[in-house]
């Protein structure tokens, strides 16, 4: 897995105005484990699974990032403008 495939993204944490940049699969996993909102576990679990697959080399970091972004949107997290680039 090439960590460089995980384009950095910035999102608001549970505290309004508090921003955090995620720039790797491990960073996404850490955020999912510690700062993810308690509701919408389905999306969280899907993102965790994809990030773990990326760490194992069974999925790309780009795909893991895309799943993380979709999970964040579905969970109501605010992604900083300009962070999501296709």
DRENPA-3360 file (N, C-alpha, C; in nm, 2 decimals, always signed):
BEGIN
1 = XXXXXXXX = +0.08/-0.12/+0.00/+0.00/+0.00/+0.00/+0.09/+0.12/+0.00 ~ +0.06/+0.22/-0.09/+0.13/+0.34/-0.09/+0.05/+0.45/-0.02 ~ +0.11/+0.49/+0.10/+0.04/+0.59/+0.18/+0.02/+0.73/+0.10 ~ +0.10/+0.75/+0.00/+0.09/+0.87/-0.08/-0.04/+0.88/-0.16 ~ -0.10/+0.76/-0.18/-0.23/+0.76/-0.25/-0.34/+0.82/-0.17 ~ -0.32/+0.84/-0.04/-0.42/+0.89/+0.05/-0.41/+1.05/+0.05 ~ -0.48/+1.11/-0.04/-0.47/+1.26/-0.05/-0.53/+1.32/+0.08 ~ -0.46/+1.41/+0.15/-0.50/+1.47/+0.27/-0.64/+1.53/+0.26;
9 = XXXXXXXX = -0.72/+1.52/+0.37/-0.84/+1.58/+0.38/-0.86/+1.64/+0.52 ~ -0.93/+1.75/+0.53/-0.95/+1.82/+0.66/-1.10/+1.81/+0.69 ~ -1.13/+1.78/+0.81/-1.27/+1.78/+0.86/-1.28/+1.83/+1.00 ~ -1.41/+1.88/+1.03/-1.44/+1.93/+1.16/-1.46/+1.81/+1.25 ~ -1.40/+1.82/+1.37/-1.43/+1.72/+1.47/-1.56/+1.75/+1.54 ~ -1.58/+1.69/+1.65/-1.71/+1.71/+1.73/-1.72/+1.85/+1.79 ~ -1.61/+1.92/+1.79/-1.62/+2.06/+1.84/-1.61/+2.15/+1.73 ~ -1.72/+2.23/+1.72/-1.73/+2.32/+1.60/-1.61/+2.41/+1.59;
17 = XXXXXXXX = -1.55/+2.41/+1.47/-1.44/+2.49/+1.43/-1.30/+2.42/+1.46 ~ -1.31/+2.30/+1.53/-1.19/+2.23/+1.55/-1.16/+2.14/+1.43 ~ -1.05/+2.17/+1.36/-1.02/+2.09/+1.23/-0.91/+1.99/+1.26 ~ -0.93/+1.88/+1.18/-0.82/+1.78/+1.19/-0.80/+1.73/+1.05 ~ -0.67/+1.72/+1.01/-0.63/+1.67/+0.88/-0.60/+1.52/+0.89 ~ -0.65/+1.45/+0.80/-0.62/+1.30/+0.79/-0.54/+1.29/+0.66 ~ -0.42/+1.23/+0.67/-0.33/+1.22/+0.56/-0.28/+1.08/+0.53 ~ -0.34/+0.98/+0.60/-0.30/+0.84/+0.57/-0.41/+0.75/+0.61;
25 = XXXXXXXX = -0.39/+0.62/+0.57/-0.49/+0.52/+0.61/-0.48/+0.50/+0.76 ~ -0.37/+0.50/+0.82/-0.36/+0.49/+0.97/-0.42/+0.61/+1.04 ~ -0.41/+0.73/+0.98/-0.47/+0.85/+1.04/-0.62/+0.83/+1.03 ~ -0.67/+0.78/+0.92/-0.82/+0.76/+0.91/-0.87/+0.66/+1.02 ~ -0.79/+0.55/+1.03/-0.83/+0.45/+1.13/-0.83/+0.51/+1.27 ~ -0.73/+0.59/+1.30/-0.72/+0.65/+1.43/-0.84/+0.74/+1.46 ~ -0.88/+0.82/+1.36/-0.99/+0.91/+1.37/-1.12/+0.83/+1.39 ~ -1.13/+0.72/+1.31/-1.25/+0.63/+1.32/-1.26/+0.57/+1.46;
33 = XXXXXXXX = -1.15/+0.54/+1.52/-1.15/+0.48/+1.65/-1.17/+0.58/+1.77 ~ -1.13/+0.70/+1.75/-1.13/+0.79/+1.87/-1.23/+0.91/+1.85 ~ -1.24/+0.96/+1.73/-1.32/+1.09/+1.72/-1.45/+1.07/+1.64 ~ -1.48/+0.96/+1.60/-1.60/+0.94/+1.51/-1.73/+0.95/+1.60 ~ -1.83/+1.01/+1.54/-1.95/+1.03/+1.62/-2.01/+0.89/+1.65 ~ -2.08/+0.87/+1.76/-2.13/+0.74/+1.80/-2.24/+0.68/+1.71 ~ -2.32/+0.77/+1.64/-2.42/+0.71/+1.55/-2.37/+0.67/+1.42 ~ -2.45/+0.61/+1.34/-2.41/+0.57/+1.20/-2.30/+0.47/+1.20;
41 = XXXXXXXX = -2.30/+0.37/+1.29/-2.20/+0.27/+1.30/-2.18/+0.19/+1.17 ~ -2.28/+0.17/+1.09/-2.27/+0.10/+0.96/-2.16/+0.16/+0.87 ~ -2.17/+0.29/+0.86/-2.07/+0.36/+0.77/-1.93/+0.36/+0.83 ~ -1.92/+0.37/+0.96/-1.80/+0.37/+1.03/-1.73/+0.23/+1.01 ~ -1.81/+0.12/+1.03/-1.76/-0.01/+1.02/-1.71/-0.04/+0.88 ~ -1.78/+0.01/+0.78/-1.74/-0.01/+0.64/-1.61/+0.06/+0.61 ~ -1.59/+0.18/+0.67/-1.47/+0.26/+0.65/-1.35/+0.19/+0.72 ~ -1.38/+0.14/+0.84/-1.27/+0.06/+0.91/-1.23/-0.06/+0.83;
49 = XXXXXXXX = -1.32/-0.13/+0.78/-1.29/-0.25/+0.71/-1.20/-0.22/+0.59 ~ -1.24/-0.12/+0.51/-1.17/-0.08/+0.39/-1.03/-0.03/+0.43 ~ -1.01/+0.05/+0.53/-0.88/+0.09/+0.58/-0.79/-0.02/+0.62 ~ -0.85/-0.12/+0.68/-0.77/-0.24/+0.72/-0.73/-0.32/+0.60 ~ -0.82/-0.33/+0.50/-0.78/-0.40/+0.38/-0.67/-0.32/+0.31 ~ -0.67/-0.19/+0.31/-0.57/-0.11/+0.25/-0.43/-0.13/+0.32 ~ -0.44/-0.14/+0.45/-0.31/-0.17/+0.52/-0.25/-0.30/+0.49 ~ -0.34/-0.40/+0.46/-0.30/-0.53/+0.43/-0.26/-0.55/+0.28;
57 = XXXXXXXX = -0.27/-0.44/+0.20/-0.24/-0.44/+0.06/-0.35/-0.50/-0.02 ~ -0.47/-0.53/+0.03/-0.58/-0.59/-0.04/-0.67/-0.48/-0.10 ~ -0.65/-0.36/-0.08/-0.73/-0.25/-0.13/-0.63/-0.13/-0.14 ~ -0.66/-0.04/-0.23/-0.57/+0.08/-0.24/-0.61/+0.19/-0.13 ~ -0.51/+0.27/-0.10/-0.54/+0.38/-0.01/-0.64/+0.48/-0.07 ~ -0.64/+0.49/-0.20/-0.73/+0.58/-0.26/-0.88/+0.53/-0.24 ~ -0.90/+0.40/-0.25/-1.03/+0.35/-0.23/-1.07/+0.36/-0.08 ~ -0.98/+0.34/+0.00/-1.00/+0.35/+0.15/-1.04/+0.50/+0.18;
65 = XXXXXXXX = -0.97/+0.59/+0.12/-1.00/+0.73/+0.14/-1.14/+0.76/+0.09 ~ -1.18/+0.71/-0.03/-1.31/+0.74/-0.08/-1.42/+0.68/+0.01 ~ -1.40/+0.56/+0.06/-1.50/+0.51/+0.16/-1.50/+0.59/+0.28 ~ -1.39/+0.63/+0.33/-1.38/+0.72/+0.45/-1.46/+0.85/+0.43 ~ -1.44/+0.91/+0.31/-1.51/+1.04/+0.28/-1.66/+1.01/+0.27 ~ -1.70/+0.91/+0.21/-1.85/+0.88/+0.20/-1.91/+0.85/+0.34 ~ -1.83/+0.78/+0.42/-1.88/+0.75/+0.56/-1.89/+0.88/+0.64 ~ -1.79/+0.97/+0.62/-1.79/+1.10/+0.69/-1.92/+1.18/+0.65;
73 = XXXXXXXX = -1.94/+1.18/+0.52/-2.06/+1.26/+0.47/-2.19/+1.20/+0.53 ~ -2.20/+1.07/+0.52/-2.32/+1.00/+0.57/-2.34/+1.02/+0.72 ~ -2.23/+1.04/+0.79/-2.24/+1.06/+0.94/-2.25/+1.20/+0.98 ~ -2.26/+1.29/+0.88/-2.28/+1.43/+0.91/-2.16/+1.51/+0.95 ~ -2.04/+1.45/+0.93/-1.92/+1.53/+0.95/-1.90/+1.63/+0.84 ~ -1.84/+1.74/+0.88/-1.82/+1.85/+0.78/-1.68/+1.84/+0.73 ~ -1.67/+1.82/+0.60/-1.54/+1.81/+0.53/-1.50/+1.94/+0.48 ~ -1.38/+1.99/+0.51/-1.34/+2.12/+0.47/-1.34/+2.14/+0.32;
81 = XXXXXX = -1.39/+2.25/+0.27/-1.39/+2.27/+0.12/-1.25/+2.25/+0.06 ~ -1.25/+2.19/-0.05/-1.12/+2.16/-0.12/-1.05/+2.03/-0.08 ~ -1.10/+1.97/+0.02/-1.04/+1.84/+0.06/-1.08/+1.72/-0.02 ~ -1.20/+1.73/-0.08/-1.25/+1.62/-0.16/-1.23/+1.64/-0.30 ~ -1.13/+1.57/-0.36/-1.10/+1.59/-0.50/-1.11/+1.46/-0.57 ~ -1.18/+1.45/-0.67/-1.19/+1.32/-0.75/-1.09/+1.32/-0.87;
% end
